[in-house]
Amino acid sequence: MLSDPSTPHVYARLGVKPVINGVATVTRLGGSRMPPEVMRAMAEGAEAFVDLRELQRAVGRELAHLTRNEAAYVCCGAAAGITLAAAACIAGTDSEKRARLPDTTGIPNEVIVYRRTRTGFDYAIRMAGGRLVGIGPEGDGRTHPEELEAALSDRTAAMFLFPRGEIDRGELPLEQAVSICQARGIPVVVDAAAQIPPASNLWSYTERGADLAIFSGGKGLRGPQSSGLVVGRRALVDAVAFHGPPDPFIGRGMKVGKEEMCGLLAAVEWYLSQDEQALLERYEQQVESVIRRLEGVQGLAVRRVFPSEAGQPIPRAEVCVDEEATGVGAGEVLVRLRQGTPSIELASGPQGRIWINPQTLEPGEEAAIAEGILQTLRRA
Ligand SMILES: *Cc1c(COP(=O)(O)O)cnc(C)c1O
C-alpha cells in the first residue's frame, strides 16, 4: 500500500465506495489491483524525463525476452493494441497510407473473423479502417477450412482471432488457420486480452504461428489499467509502433506514458515470478469456501463451474437463487449486494444464476461475499 494512513484515503475523500469485485478483471470496476512492485516501478518512472521512443524500445527488448518473442510493444490497452495491429496489417510502414487512415480507398483492408466470436471489441479493427469479413456459422457449428480459403483474396489484410481459452466455439485449430493464411502472406493476430492465466499464453500463440498476440496489461497481469502488450514478429511489431504514439496518427489518442511502460514491464516480471499453480489452487480454495458456506441454505443451489467466462483455467462458484423459496430474486440479491457496505459486485447469468470469480479477490474477500449473500436473504 502506498496510501498515507494519516490522511483520508482518496476514495473516502471523494465519497466513492470501494467495491469487492467478484465479477472478473472487468474494466468498469478498475480491471485489477497492482502489486507494490508495479506501483513502485510506475512511481520511479515518473521521476525523470526520458526519450519516450528510446524507453519504448528498451522496455520492448526486455518484454520480448521475458515473453520469448522476437519483439514486444507497450500500448495503452488491448483494444488500442487491436487498432494499432489492424493499422499495421492494412498500411504497414507506408507513411502516405498511415496519414490517410482510416480512409483505406484502394488499400486491401478486409479482416477475417469467425462470426461466432464477434465481440464489441471488433470496433477497434473498424476504427483503423478495417472491414470485417465473417466466416463460419453465426450460432452452433464448426468453421471449415474451405470457408477460410474462400474468404481470402487480394483485398484481405489480416485474420483476427478472439479465442476464449478452453471454450471451443467451432474455430479451426490455430495452426490450421495460420498455415492457410500464411500460405497467402496474410498475418494472423490473436486478441488474447483476458487470456492470462495461463502465463504460457504470452508465448504459446506466437510459438504456434500467430504473427501477433495482444494482452491487457491491467487484467491478469495486474499491470497498469491503461496498458496493453503486443508481442510477436519483429517486422509487424515495428509496424505497430509506426502507427502508435507519440506520432500524430491513428494511435495518437492512445498514448502510453513512461509510467505505464515501466509499470507493465514490472508487472510481467512480477507475474512470471509468481507460482501460478499455487495461485490456481488458491482460486479453488476460495470457490470451495464460498460453496461450503452457502450449501444447505434454503433456496440456494451452489456448485463449482469451470472454466471462467473468458475460458480461463479458473473455477467459479455458481449460486442459483430460487425466488419462490427465498422471497428474493437473483437480480434483487445483486442490487442489494451492490448497495451494501462494503459494496459487492458479482456477475449474473440466466435463470437466477450468480457467479463468483475469485481472480480479482484477495484472500478473505470470498468470505465477505458469502456473508453478504446470506444477509441479503435474511433481509428478504
Ligand atoms: C478486455 C478485453 C479487451 C480490451 O482490453 P483493454 O486492455 O481493456 O483495452 C479486448 N478484447 C477482449 C476479448 C477483452 O476481454
PDBQT file of the ligand as one rigid body, heavy atoms in Angstrom, charges set to zero:
ROOT
HETATM    1  C1  LIG A 401     -10.796  -6.719 -22.049  1.00  0.00    +0.000 C 
HETATM    2  C2  LIG A 401     -10.775  -7.147 -23.452  1.00  0.00    +0.000 A 
HETATM    3  C3  LIG A 401     -10.317  -6.281 -24.455  1.00  0.00    +0.000 A 
HETATM    4  C4  LIG A 401      -9.903  -4.855 -24.152  1.00  0.00    +0.000 C 
HETATM    5  O1  LIG A 401      -8.767  -4.805 -23.341  1.00  0.00    +0.000 OA
HETATM    6  P1  LIG A 401      -8.291  -3.427 -22.683  1.00  0.00    +0.000 P 
HETATM    7  O2  LIG A 401      -6.930  -3.736 -22.151  1.00  0.00    +0.000 OA
HETATM    8  O3  LIG A 401      -9.285  -3.098 -21.624  1.00  0.00    +0.000 OA
HETATM    9  O4  LIG A 401      -8.269  -2.408 -23.764  1.00  0.00    +0.000 OA
HETATM   10  C5  LIG A 401     -10.273  -6.737 -25.741  1.00  0.00    +0.000 A 
HETATM   11  N1  LIG A 401     -10.662  -7.992 -26.061  1.00  0.00    +0.000 NA
HETATM   12  C6  LIG A 401     -11.117  -8.862 -25.126  1.00  0.00    +0.000 A 
HETATM   13  C7  LIG A 401     -11.537 -10.233 -25.540  1.00  0.00    +0.000 C 
HETATM   14  C8  LIG A 401     -11.188  -8.464 -23.787  1.00  0.00    +0.000 A 
HETATM   15  O5  LIG A 401     -11.626  -9.320 -22.855  1.00  0.00    +0.000 OA
ENDROOT
TORSDOF 0
